């Protein structure tokens, strides 16, 4: 599956510090995994280990993208508030000089990054890379939609004209994003956190009903309960932001199977910022060039497929079928997802 990273906070982060510098930065997660609370700290059966590996498979080599929010256009009177700036490439990030140059000279209070592992037959092209821009909003995903090719036409029927016209690639994620923004409404506008939550729940309900309708139409009663549950299951680790607020879910609609890994931290930011003491790779190291103390770091939330600091106490595994929401004041809320 893909790997993703999101940062939102009062304290700007330098992209180089969070995406490149750590030994386990997302740009290096193309062929190795670090999954505390999933593998390292638990005893698993062979079947459970296989499931974890399937949901978090290696070799994420199908392109990457990063988006950060800037007030440049707002400062020139073209819009109100921050807007995303996005860079996509199909090259390995560590070998991309332009990626390194951008990261070395860009800071942001809201940042999305994504390493893609393609599912199905979608092509490795820049238009299929996450994050996806919809006006002032961003959207990215780790996982897959069950029977996407079979329900794609039905998804398209439900889209608003604006959302439909904002699809430029072929991935399930971009179509799910368009469905979400259809429910949200004008994606050039800012919406309340509750409106964003409601739109995301409606999107999950729609996907589940479309898959069920497809299975009822094509397979009827030929599936037993276990087979139907397997056929219905989608992995939907979804993250979206408007630059000021953020929502993410760790979701798989199956009674036993787990979604891909997804963690959050409200404390790791100071170790991922060269202004502050501490080191992302070892609790025993200190940044001798720090110009601020750790307690001066502003409130922040990081959401990531894998921790990018090795102090595991800083990271919490998001529960299966839970939603994390972050408001304008960087206040975080955890709550279970309740579908119709």
Long-range contacts (C-beta under 8 A, 24 or more apart in sequence): 1-55, 1-56, 1-57, 1-60, 1-117, 1-142, 1-143, 1-144, 1-235, 1-260, 1-305, 2-60, 2-114, 2-115, 2-116, 2-117, 2-130, 2-141, 2-142, 2-143, 2-260, 2-305, 3-29, 3-60, 3-114, 3-115, 3-117, 3-142, 3-304, 3-305, 3-306, 4-112, 4-113, 4-114, 4-115, 4-130, 4-140, 4-141, 4-142, 4-237, 4-239, 4-303, 4-304, 4-305, 5-111, 5-112, 5-113, 5-114, 5-302, 5-303, 5-304, 5-305, 5-308, 6-111, 6-112, 6-113, 6-140, 6-239, 6-241, 6-246, 6-248, 6-302, 6-303, 6-304, 7-108, 7-110, 7-111, 7-269, 7-300, 7-301, 7-302, 8-109, 8-110, 8-111, 8-241, 8-245, 8-246, 8-300, 8-301, 8-326, 8-330, 9-109, 9-110, 9-269, 9-298, 9-299, 9-300, 9-301, 9-330, 10-109, 10-298, 10-299, 10-300, 10-330, 11-109, 11-269, 11-273, 11-297, 11-298, 11-299, 11-300, 12-107, 12-108, 12-109, 13-107, 13-108, 13-109, 13-111, 13-269, 13-272, 13-273, 14-103, 14-104, 14-106, 14-107, 14-273, 14-274, 15-66, 15-68, 15-102, 15-103, 15-104, 15-106, 15-107, 15-108, 15-111, 16-100, 16-103, 16-104, 17-272, 17-273, 17-274, 18-111, 18-272, 18-273, 18-308, 19-66, 19-93, 19-103, 19-113, 20-94, 20-100, 20-103, 21-272, 21-280, 22-272, 22-280, 22-281, 22-308, 22-309, 23-280, 23-281, 23-310, 24-280, 24-281, 24-306, 24-307, 24-308, 24-309, 24-310, 25-308, 26-113, 26-114, 26-115, 26-304, 26-305, 26-306, 26-308, 27-64, 27-93, 27-94, 27-99, 27-113, 27-115, 28-94, 29-60, 29-115, 29-305, 29-306, 30-58, 30-59, 30-60, 30-61, 30-92, 30-93, 30-94, 30-115, 31-58, 31-59, 31-60, 32-58, 33-58, 33-261, 33-306, 34-306, 34-307, 34-310, 35-261, 35-306, 36-307, 36-312, 36-315, 36-317, 37-263, 37-312, 37-315, 37-317, 38-261, 38-317, 51-257, 51-258, 52-258, 55-143, 55-235, 55-252, 55-257, 55-258, 55-259, 55-260, 55-261, 56-260, 56-261, 56-305, 57-117, 59-117, 60-115, 60-116, 60-117, 61-92, 61-117, 62-90, 62-116, 62-117, 62-118, 62-124, 62-128, 63-88, 63-89, 63-90, 63-91, 63-116, 63-124, 63-125, 63-126, 63-128, 63-129, 64-88, 64-89, 64-93, 64-99, 64-113, 64-114, 64-115, 64-116, 64-129, 65-89, 65-112, 65-113, 65-114, 65-116, 65-129, 65-130, 65-131, 66-99, 66-102, 66-103, 66-111, 66-112, 66-113, 66-114, 66-131, 67-111, 67-112, 67-113, 67-131, 67-133, 67-138, 68-106, 68-108, 68-110, 68-111, 68-112, 69-108, 69-109, 69-110, 69-111, 69-243, 70-108, 79-136, 81-136, 81-190, 81-243, 81-244, 82-110, 82-136, 82-243, 82-244, 83-136, 83-243, 84-112, 84-131, 84-133, 84-136, 84-137, 84-138, 84-243, 86-131, 86-133, 86-138, 88-126, 88-127, 88-129, 89-126, 89-129, 90-124, 90-125, 90-126, 90-129, 110-241, 110-243, 110-244, 110-246, 112-138, 112-140, 112-239, 112-241, 114-140, 119-144, 119-172, 120-144, 120-148, 120-149, 120-172, 122-169, 122-170, 122-171, 122-172, 123-170, 125-169, 127-168, 127-169, 127-170, 128-169, 128-170, 128-171, 128-174, 129-169, 130-171, 130-173, 132-169, 132-173, 132-174, 132-177, 133-166, 134-163, 134-166, 134-177, 134-178, 134-181, 134-187, 135-166, 135-186, 135-187, 135-188, 135-189, 136-187, 136-188, 136-189, 136-190, 136-242, 136-243, 137-181, 137-184, 137-187, 137-240, 137-241, 137-242, 138-240, 138-241, 138-243, 139-173, 139-174, 139-176, 139-177, 139-180, 139-181, 139-238, 139-239, 139-240, 140-173, 140-238, 140-239, 140-240, 141-172, 141-173, 141-176, 141-177, 141-236, 141-237, 141-238, 141-239, 142-235, 142-237, 142-260, 142-262, 142-305, 143-234, 143-235, 143-236, 143-237, 143-251, 143-252, 143-259, 143-260, 144-172, 144-234, 144-235, 145-172, 145-175, 145-176, 145-207, 145-211, 145-234, 145-236, 146-211, 146-231, 146-232, 146-233, 146-234, 147-211, 147-214, 147-215, 147-231, 148-172, 148-175, 150-214, 150-218, 151-207, 151-210, 151-211, 151-214, 154-210, 154-213, 154-214, 155-179, 155-206, 155-210, 158-182, 158-206, 162-186, 162-187, 163-187, 176-203, 176-207, 176-236, 176-238, 177-240, 179-203, 179-206, 179-207, 180-238, 180-240, 190-242, 190-244, 191-242, 193-245, 193-247, 193-325, 193-327, 196-240, 196-242, 196-245, 196-247, 196-325, 197-247, 197-323, 197-325, 200-238, 200-240, 200-247, 200-249, 200-323, 201-337, 201-338, 201-339, 204-236, 204-249, 204-251, 204-337, 204-339, 205-339, 205-340, 207-234, 207-236, 208-232, 208-234, 208-253, 208-339, 229-254, 229-255, 230-254, 233-257, 235-259, 235-260, 237-262, 237-305, 239-303, 244-328, 245-325, 245-326, 245-327, 245-328, 246-301, 246-303, 246-324, 246-325, 246-326, 247-323, 247-324, 247-325, 247-326, 248-303, 248-318, 248-323, 248-324, 249-321, 249-322, 249-323, 249-324, 249-337, 250-318, 250-319, 250-320, 250-321, 250-322, 251-320, 251-321, 251-337, 252-320, 252-321, 253-321, 253-339, 258-320, 259-320, 259-321, 260-305, 261-305, 261-306, 261-317, 262-303, 262-304, 262-305, 262-317, 262-318, 263-303, 263-304, 263-305, 263-306, 263-307, 263-315, 263-316, 263-317, 263-318, 264-301, 264-302, 264-303, 264-304, 264-315, 264-316, 264-318, 264-324, 264-332, 265-301, 265-302, 265-304, 265-307, 265-309, 265-314, 265-315, 265-316, 266-299, 266-300, 266-301, 266-302, 266-332, 267-314, 268-302, 268-307, 268-308, 268-309, 268-311, 268-314, 268-315, 269-297, 269-300, 269-302, 270-294, 270-297, 271-309, 271-311, 271-314, 272-302, 272-308, 272-309, 273-297, 280-308, 280-309, 280-310, 281-309, 281-310, 282-310, 283-310, 283-311, 298-330, 299-329, 299-330, 300-330, 301-326, 301-330, 301-332
